[in-house]
Amino acid sequence: MNIDSLVEKVQTYNPDCNEALIRKAYAYADQAHSGQVRNSGEPYITHPLHVAYILAELKMDDPTICGGLLHDVLEDTEISYEQMEDDFGSEITTLVDGVTKLKKIASRSKIDNQVDNYRKMVMAMANDIRVVIIKLADRLHNLRTLDYKERPKQIEKAKETIEIYVPIAHRLGIFAIKSELEDLCLKYLDPQAYYEIAELVDKKLEDRKEEIERIEDMLSQKLDELGMTYEITGRPKTLYSIYKKMYKQDKSFNEIFDITAIRVIVDTVSDCYSVLGVVHTLWKPIPKRFKDYIAMPKQNMYQSLHTTVIGQDGQVFEVQIRTWEMHRTAEFGIAAHWQYKEGAKKKSEFDEKLTWVRQIMEWQKTTTDSQEFLETLKGDFFSDEVYVFSPRGDVIELPRGSTPIDFAYRIHSDVGNACVGAKIDGKLLPLDTQLENGNIVEVITSKNSAGPSRDWLDIVQSSGARSKIRQFFKRANRDEHIENGRDMIIQEVKKDGYPTKKVITPEALEKLVDRMSYSSPDDLLAAVGFGTQSLAAIVSRLEDIYDKAQKRKELEAMAEGALAQADREKAHTCDHEGQEKSNAVSVVGEGTDNLEVKFAQCCSPVPGDDIVGYITRGHGITVHRKSCPNIRSNQSPERLIELEWNKINQTTFDASLTIEAMNVSGYVADLAQLIVQMDMEMNGIEARSREDSTVIIKLTVRVEDKDRMEVLIRKIREMEPTLAVYRVRH
C-alpha cells in the first residue's frame, strides 16, 4: 500500500477530494514518524496509511482521511498542537487531538489513567463523531497486526476491544468494522475455538454450497415473475456470533442450524415486504423468529426484515431483506448518514441517533470513581439492549434486564425519585418486573414520595439508575456520611497499627483528592461513608503515602550516615578494590599515559557520568563518579585528576542498583522481565525481605552508558510496588 493507492480509493467515491491536502498530510506524517518502526519491523508510516485506507473504505471526508494519516503525530512525535494547527487548521488538528491519549500520570493507577482516556474520547466524540470513527479504524489495523505483540499484550488489547470498541462500533452501526473486530478478538482471546469454528464453518459451507445455490435459484425465479429488481447473496454468520451462541446457549456447532443467511437487497420498502411474502410462501417460517427492524429501527439506525425459515430438506436458514439505502447504513452505520455529508437539514435527525453519547457525558460528570465509570460504560451503554415505549410512543433503550425503576430514571432523576408504581402494557405490576421488547411503560409518581428505597439498588439493572439513587442518599445525609467516612478510615488505620494523626493528614487527603478526581476531601470522605468508594483502597493509599514518606526519610538518613562515616582510609581501600580496566574501554586525561586505570566498585561509573580520577600510590588511577560520597569526603585534593570518557572505545559496563519495594509476589520476576525487554544483560540479583513487608534488591546489569541506565531506573520507578531506586553507594 502507498499514498497513490489511498488517493485512488478516495477518488472512487469523492472525485473532487482535496488530493493535495491528503498528500501533504501523508508527507507530514512520514517525516514526523521518520526513524520509528512497528513491532513488525515496517516503517511506522505504514500504520497511519492503513488507518486512512480503512476510513476511505467507509467513504469518509477529506479531514477524516487526513486525521487518520496524522492520528499518532501528536502522541508519538515532537510536533505540537499549535504547530499542527498552523499547518492543517483547527478542524483536522481537533480530530487528531481527540484520538490522542493523555500522558500517563505515574502517581495514578492504570485503571485511572485508562478511564481518563475514555473520558477524553467520550467528550471528543460528543463534539465530533469522526473522532471515534478514526479511533475504530486505528484499533482495527492494530488488531490486524497484533501477531507481532507479546501474548499478554495481545490478550489485553483484545479484551479492551471486545469490552469497549466493539460496543461502540455496534452503537454507531458500523457492522463492517464491528464484525471484523469481534472475529479478531476471538482469535486472540480463545485461539483454539477461533480456528476450530473457522474450520467447521468452511467445511459446512462447502457441504451446503449446492443447497444454498438451490435456495437462491428458487427465490430468484419467484422474484423474476414479480418483475422485481434485486440482488441475492449468501453469507455465513461471523465466527464470533457462532461462538457466542455455542457458549451462551451451551450448544455444539452441529446444534446451530442458521449458520448461513440469505440476504436480499431491493429498491423500495414495499418491495421488502413483498419479498417477505414470497419467502414465507416458499418456506415455513419459525414462530417468534421474525423481526421487523424497518418499522422499528435499532438505535444504531439499522433497518432490515429478519425471518428464519425451514427449507424443504429440513435445513434452517435466515433471510434478511433490506433496501440499498438500508444496506449502506447496515455496513457503514453513522458514517453513512452524518451531517458533514448530508447538510444542516439532517442535523436534528443525526443528533437523535447520538443521544447515548450525551447520556454518557451526563453520567461521567456525576461519577468520580474510575471503577464506577467503567461499570456504567460497560453496563448501561455497551450491553445487550431492550427497547420499550413511553405512553407517548417514544422509544427508550435500556440494558437487558431493566425494570420500571430504570425506565423512570432514564426519563429524569426527578421522575425516578418520585416513582411509586408503574403500569406495563396497561397493567399495574411490581417495580422489580423485568421489561421486555415492545412494552409500553407508564411511571406513576407522587409529590408525597419520600424518595427511592435503598432496596432499589439491588433491583435496578442500569448503572445510571443506581448512580442517581446513590446521589439522592448522598445529598440527603452528606454531613453524616463525611463523619462516618472519617471514622471508618481512622478505625481501619488504627487497626493496621499506623499512627492515625500522621497518616490521615490534610496534605495526604489533598493528594488523594487530586489522584482520584474528587472535588474536595469532604467529597472523598462522604463517598467512603456512603459506601460508593472502597474503604480498603483509601486506607491502602493513605498508608502508602505515609510509608513512602518514611522510606524517603530513611534513605536520606542512610545517605547522610554514609557520608559521615566515609574517611580517607576507606576511600583508599575502595580504590584498591576497583575492577580491572577493560581493553575495550579507556579514559583519557592529562598525565594518565601508561598508568593503570581501574573503576571504583563503590559508585560503578558508566559512560555519561561525570568522572574524576584518584591517584593511588603504586596502583594507578581509580575512576569515580564526581558525586561519589568517598570522593566528596576525600581530604587529599592533590590526588584528584580530571578525566573524560574516550567515546571511541567504550563498550558495556557493570552498574549496580539498590531497589526498595513493597514485598509483592512476582515483583522480582517482573523486574527480570523488564531487563529482558530492554535487551540488557543481568549479571546479578539478590533480594532480602524485611520485617516491615518491604524488600531490598541488589541488581547488577551491563549497560552502554548513563542514558541507558537512567531509562532503566525510570521504568523501575514506574512499577507500582517500587518505593525507591538509586545507584549503589558505599
N, C-alpha and C positions, 0 to 999 in steps of 0.2 A: 504494500500500500504506500502511496505517495500523495503529495498535495494535489497533483493533477487528477488523480482518481477521486479525491474528495470534491474538487471543484466540479468535475463532470457529474458526480452524483447529485450535487445541489442543483445544477442546471437542468436536470431531468424534471424537476418539479417547480423550479423557480428560475426560468431563463433570464430574468432581469436581476439576478443576485449581484451583490457588490463583490465581484471577483477580486478586485484589487485589495479590498479590506480583508477578505479571507486569507489571501496570500500574505498580506502584511502581518496578520495575527500568527500565521504559521512561522514565518521567518523570525518574528519576535520571540515566540516560544522556543524555537530551535536554538536561537542564540542564548536565551536565558538559561536553558537546560543543558547548554554545552558542557560536555565532560561528565554528565550524570548518566548512569546506566541503570537498567532494571535488573531484577534478580536473574532474568533470562540471559543477561549479557547484552541485550539490544540497547541501542541509544534510547534515552528516556523519551525523546520526542515521539517515538512510535506509540506510546500510550495516549497522549492527548490527541494524536492524529486518529487513532481508532475510536476514541470517545466522540470526536467530532463526526466521524462517519456514521456511528450509531444514531447520533442526533439527526443526521441527514436522512437516514432510513425512516425516521419519524417525521420527516419533512418540516423540520424546524426552520425558523427565520435566520437571517444573517447574524444578528447579535448573539443568538444562542450558539450558532456554529462557532463563532469567534470565542465565545465564552468557553466552549468545550476545548478549543485549542489552547486557551490560556488558563484553564481552570486550576493548574498547580503552580503557576508562576508566583503568585503572592505568598504561597505557603512554603515553597521549596527553593526559592531563589532570592537574590538580594533586591529584586525590583520592589519598589514601594507602591502603596495605593496611589499616592499623589503622582508618581511617575507614570503609572499605567493610565491614570485618568487623563493626564496631559496627552498621552499617545493615542488613546482609544475613546475617550469621553466617558461620561458618568454611567451611561446605560450598561455598557459591556463590563466596566470595572465593578459596578454594583453586583452584577451576576457572578463575576469571579469571586468577589469578596464573600458572597453568600455561601459558596461551596468551600470556602477556605476555613480549615479548622482553627479554633482558638489555640494559642500556645498553652502547653501543659503547665500547670502550676504544681511544683514539686510538693508543696505542703498539702495538696488536696488528694483525695483518694482517686483511684482510676475511674470509679463509677461517677464521682462528682465531675471530673474532667469530661467524661463521656456525655453526661447529661447536659453540661454547659454547651457542648457542640450540638446536641439535639435541639436545645432551646434556641440556639442561634439559627439553626436550619429552619425551625418552625417559623420564627419571626421573618426570616428572609423569604420563605415560600408564601407567607401570608401577603407579603408586599409584591412578590413576583413569582408565580408558579414555575417559571422557567428554571429557577434555581434548582428545584428538586428534580426536574427532568434531566438537567445536566448531571446532578448527583447520581441519579439512577443509571445513566449511561456510563458514568465513571465506575460505579460499582459493578456493572455488568462486565466491562472489559477486565476489571481486576479479578473477577471470578473466572473469566475465561482463561486467565493466565496464572491461576492460583497454584498450579502444579509446581511452580518454582519456589514456593514458600515452604517453610518448615511445617511439619504436621500440626503442632499446636496453633500456629498462626492460621492455618487452613480452617481448623475447627472454629477458632474464634471469629474469623471473618464470615464463615458460612452461617454460624449461629446468629450473629448480629444481623446478617442479611435476611434470614428467614423470619426473624422477630420484628424487624423494623422496616427494611427496604422493600421486601415483598409485599407487606400490607400497604405500604404507600403506593406502590405500583398498582395494586388492586383498587385502592381508593380512587386513584386517578384513571382507572380503567385501561391502563396500558398493558394489555394482555401479551403483546409481543415481547415485552421485557419481563413481565411477571412470570410467565411460564418458563422462560429460559433460566431466570434466576432460581426458581424453585428446583428445576432439574439439576442445576449446578450445585446448589446447596446439598441436595440429597447425595450427590456424588462424593462430597467430602464429609458429610455427617454420618452417612451409612453406605460406604462404597460397596460393600457386599450386596446389599439389597439393590442398589442402583444398577449394578452390572447384571444381576440375576433377572430383574424385571425387564431391563433393556433386551436381554437375550430372549426372554419369553414373549415379549411384545413382537419382536422381529419375526419369531417363529410363527406366532399366531396370525400375524398379518399375511405372511406368505401362504399359510394354510387357508386363509379366508379370502385370498385375492380374487378368486373366481366368484365367490359368493357376493363380495362387495360389488363386483362388476355387474352381476346379475341384478342386484338391488337397484343400482344406478340405471341400468337399461330399462327396468320395469317402470321406474318413476319418470324417466325421460320420455318414454312412449306416451304416458298419460298427459304429461305437461305439453308435449308437442300437439296432442289432439286439442288442447285448450288454446293453442296458439300463443303460449307464453314465451317471453324472453327470460332465460335463466342460466345459471351455472351450478353444476353439481360437483362436489368434491367429497372424497372420503378422507378422514383424518383420524389418527389414533389419539386416545387420551394421553396427556402428558404422563411421564413416568412418576412424577410426584403425586399427581391426582390418584393414580393407581395405588401408589404406596400408602397414601392416606386412607383409602378405602380398605386396604388389606389390614392395616394396623389399628385403625379406629373402629372398624366393624368386625375385626378378628376373622377375616376371610382369607382363604387361599386364593392364589391367582386364578385358578380354574372356576372359582365361585363368582368371579367378576365377569358378568356377561357383556356389558356395554363397553368393551374396550374400544370399539370403533364408533365414530359418529359420522353421519352423513350430513353435509351442510348444503343447503340450497339458498342461493342468492338471487333475488328477483328485483324488479324495478319499483314496485309500489307496496304500500302497506296492505291494500286489498288483495294483492297477489299473494302476500304471505299467508293470509287466512285461506285463500283458495288452495294453495299448496298443502296446507294443513288438512283440509278436507280430503284431498286426494290421498295423502299418506294414510289417513285413518280409514279410507276405503280399501286401500291395498293391504294394509296390515293391521292387526289388532292392537289397539293402544293398551298400555298397562295403567290401571287406575292409580290416581294420585301421583303420576309421574309426568303430568302435563303442567308446564309453567308458561304463563303469558307475561313476558317481560317487555312486550310492546305496549300493552295497556297500562302496565305498572313497571316502569323502568327502574333499574337499580340506581342507587345513589351515585354510582360512578358513570352514569349515562348509558350503561349497557342496555341494549334492546334486542330482543330476539324471541322467537317461539321455540320452546323445547318440548319434545314429546318422545317417550320411549315406547317402542313397539316390539311385537314378536313376529318374526318372519315366518315364512311357510315351512321351513325346516326346524322351527323352534328356536332359532337364534335370536338373541336380543340385541337391539341396536338403538341408538339415539338419533333423532333427526333434529337439526337446528335450521330454522327458517328466518331469513332477515333480508332487508333491502341492502343495496350497495352502500348507502349512507350509514346504515346501522353497522355494516361490516367494517367500514373505515373507523367508526367510533370504537367498535369492539377491539380492533387491533391497536389503535393509537390513543384511545381514550381522550383525555383532556387536551392532548397535543393536537387533536383533530378539530377541536371546537373552541379555540381560545380567542380572547378579544383582540390579540395582536394581529390575527388574520381576519377575523370576522367583522371588526369595526366596533365602534362605541355602542351601536344599537343592540349588540348582543351582550353588553356588559352585565346587565342585571341578571340575565339568564345564566351567564357564566358564573357570576358571583354565587348564585344559588347552589351551584354544584360544589362550591368550596366552603360551605358553611361549617363542615367538620374541621377545616383548618382554623377558622375563627374560634371554634369551640376549644380546640387545643390551646390557642392563645389565652383564652379566658382561664382555663384550668391551670396553666403554667404560672399565671400571675398570683394565684392563691396557694400554690404548692411550693414550699421551700425545700422540703426534704427530697433528696435525689431519688431515693428508692421509691417513694410515693409517686413521684413524677413518672418514673419508668413504668410502674404498675398501671397508672392512669393511661399512659400512652399505649401500652400493650393491651390493657383490659378493655378500655372504652372504645378505642379508635382502631385497634388492629386485631380485633377478634371477629368471630362469626357474628353476623347481624340478624336482627329480627325487625321487620317493618310493620308498624301499626299506624292507625289513623286517629287523628283528633276528631271530635264531633263535627268540625268544620271541613273535614276531608283532607287536612294537611298530613303528609306522610312524615312520621317520626321514626328515625332509625336508632335502635338501641342494641347493646350487646345481647347475644342469645342468653336466655335465662332471666331476663329483666322482669320486673314487677311493675304494678301501677305506681309504686313509690318512685322507681327510676324514671318512669314516664313523667310524673309530676315535677321532679327536679330538673328534667331536661327542658320542660316548658319554662320554668323560672324558679329561683330559690324560694321566693315568697309563696308560690303555689305549693311547693313541696313542704315547706314549714307549716302551712295551714291545712294540709291534706288530712281528712278524717275518714275518707272512704273512697270507693271507686266503682264505676259500672263498666263491665266489659261486655260489649255487644248487647247493651241494654239491661244486663243482669247485674245486680249488686253482688259482688264477690269479694272474698278476703283480700287484704292488701299484699299478701305473700303469694298470690296466684301468678304463675309464670305466663307471660304474654306469648302469643303465637302470631305468625304472619297473618296480616289481614284483620286482626282485632280492632274494633273501634273502642277507644278508651276515653271515659269521661271521669275527670277527677272531681270529687266532692270536697269542698273546702268549708271552713268555718272561721269567722272572725274571732271566736272564743277559744280557738285551738291553743293549747299550751305549748305547741311546737312538736317536733319529732320525738319519738321514743328512742331510747338507746337500743332497744331490740331491733330497730330498723337497720342498724349497722350490720347485723347478721343476715338480714333479709335481702337487702339491695344487691344487685349484681354489678352495677356500673360504679367505677371508681369516682366518677364525677358526683354522683348522688352521695356516696359515702363521704367524700371530701366536704360537701356542703352541710351534711348533718354534723360532722365533726366541728366545722366552723361555727355552727349555731351554739353548740355546747361550749366551745372555746370562749366565745363572746359573752355567754351567759355567766360564766364563773371565772373570768380571767384572773382576778386577783388571787382567788383561791388556788387556781392552777399554778400560778407563779410560786406561791409559798410552798405548795405541795412538791413542785419540781425541785426547789432548792433543798427542801428537807430530804427528799429521796436521794439526791446527789450526795448530800452530807453523810447520810447513813451508809451509803454504798462505799464512799471513800474511806470512811472510818472503819468499816468492816474489812477493807483491804489493808488496813494498817498504815495508812498515809496520814500526815498532819493536815487536817482539813483546811485550816486557815492559810497554809502555804500552797495548797493545791487549788482551792476554789477562790482565786483572786480576781479582781476586776480585769486585770490585764489578760489572764488566761481565758476568761469568758469572752472578752473582746476578740481574742484570736479565733475562738470557736465560731463566734458570730460571723466573722469575715470568711472563714473557711467553709461554713455550712450554709451561707447565703440567708441568714436570718437578719431582720432589720435591727434588732436590739437584743441585749442579754435577756430582757424580760420575755421577749417572744420565744427565745430558746427555752427558758425555764418553764414557760406556760405550756409549750409543746411537750416537754418531759412530764409535767404534772398531768396533762390531759391524756397522755399515752400515745400520741402520734409520733413522738421522737423516742428512739431507743435509749433507755437509761444506760445500758451497758456501753453503747457507742460513745455517749457523752463522757461517762466516767473514764473509760479507756483513754479517750483523747486528752482529758484533763490530766490524768496520771502520766500520760506520755509526755505532755508539755513539761510537767514537773520533773520527770525522770531525765529528760534531755537537758534541762537547765542544770540539774545536779551533775550530770555527766560532764557538761562543759566546765563547771567549776572544778571538778576533779581533774580534768585534763589540764586546765590552766595551772592547778596546783602541782601536778606532776611535772609540767614543763619548768615551772619556777624552781622546783626541787632539784631537777636535773642540772639546771644552770648553777645553782648554789653549790652543788657537790662537785662540779667539774673543776679540776685544778690542773696545774701544769703537768704533773706526773701522769695523770690519767690521759691527758692529751697525747703525751709521748707514747704511752702504752698503746693507745688506739692507733697511733701512726704505725707502730711496728706490726700491728695485726692486719694491715691492709692487704688487699688482694693483689696478685701479680698483674703486672701490666700486660695487656693483650697485644699480640703482634699486630692485630688489625686496627688498634686504636692508639693514638698518641696525643700528647698535649704539648703545646709549644709555648715558649715564653723566654724572655731574656735570661741567659745564664743556665739554661736547662740542658744544654748539649751534653751527651754522654752520661747523664745522670739517670739512675734507675727511677722509674715512676710507678707508684702504687696508688690504688684508690681506697680511701678510708671506708671501712665497713660501718663506722658509726653513722654516716649520713648517706652512703651509697650514691655519689653523684652520677648523673647521666647527662648526655649532650643536651644543651639548652639551659642547664643550671649555671648560675653564676658561681665560678670556682676560684679557689686560691690554693697555692701550694705551701706546704710546711716542710722546711728543710731539716732533715734529721741527720744526726752525726752517724756517718757510715751506712746510712740506709736510703740515700737519695731523697726523692720528693714524694710526700704523701698528698694526694689531691682530696680536698674537702669542698663541700658547698660553703659559700660565704656565710650562709645562715646557720651553719653547724654550731651547736652550743659549745663544743670543745674549741672551736676557733674563736668564738666570741669571748670565751673566758681565758684565752691564751694571753700570757704576760711576756712573751718574747717576740714583739712585732718585727724585730730584725730578721727573724727566721721565715717570715712570710714573703712569698713571691707571687706576683701577678701571673696568671695563666689564662690561656684561652684554648678552646677546642680546635683541633685540626680536623675540619669537616671532611677532608678528602678521604681519610681512612676510617672514619667511625663505623662501627658495626652495632651489635646489640650488647646491652649491659644488664647485669643483675640489679634490680631495685627492690627494696623491701617496704612493705606497708604494714601498719598496725590498724586493725579494724575492730571497733566496738559495736556490738549489735545486740538486740534482744535475742534470747535463746529460742529461736523459732525453728521448728522441724523443717528440714530441707533448705535452710539458708546457705549452708556451706556448699551444698550441691548446686544451688542456683549461682553461687559465686564462681564455682569452677566452670559452669556452663557459659557464664558471661565472658570469661577469659578465652574459652574456646571460640565463641562467636566473634571475638575481637582478633582472632588469629594470633594470639600470644602464646608463649611457652611458659608454663607454670613450673618453677623449679622447687617449690616447697610450700606446704601449707600446714599450719599447726593451729588447733583450736583448743581453748581451755575455758570450761564453764565456770561461772562464779555463782556465789550463793544468792545474789540479787537478781537471778534469772537473766543475766546477760552473758555474753560470750566474748572472749578476746581471741582474735585470729591474727596470726603472724603469716603474712603472704609474701612470697618471693617470686617475681616474674622477670622475664627478659624483655626489655623494651629498647626501642631505637633511640628515643630522645625524650626530653621533658614533656613536649606537647602530647605525645602518645600516653605518657604516664598520667598527665592531667585529665585526659579524656577518660581513662580507666577510673581514676578517683571520682570524677563527676558521676559516672554511671553507677559506681558502687554507692555513692551518697543518695542516688535516686531510688535505690532499692529500699522498700518500706521499713524493714526491721533495723536498718543501719542507724546507729547513733552518731558515730564519728569515724573519720578516716584520715590518717596522716602518715607522712613519710617517716620511716624509722629514725628515731633519735636516741643516742646513748648518752 
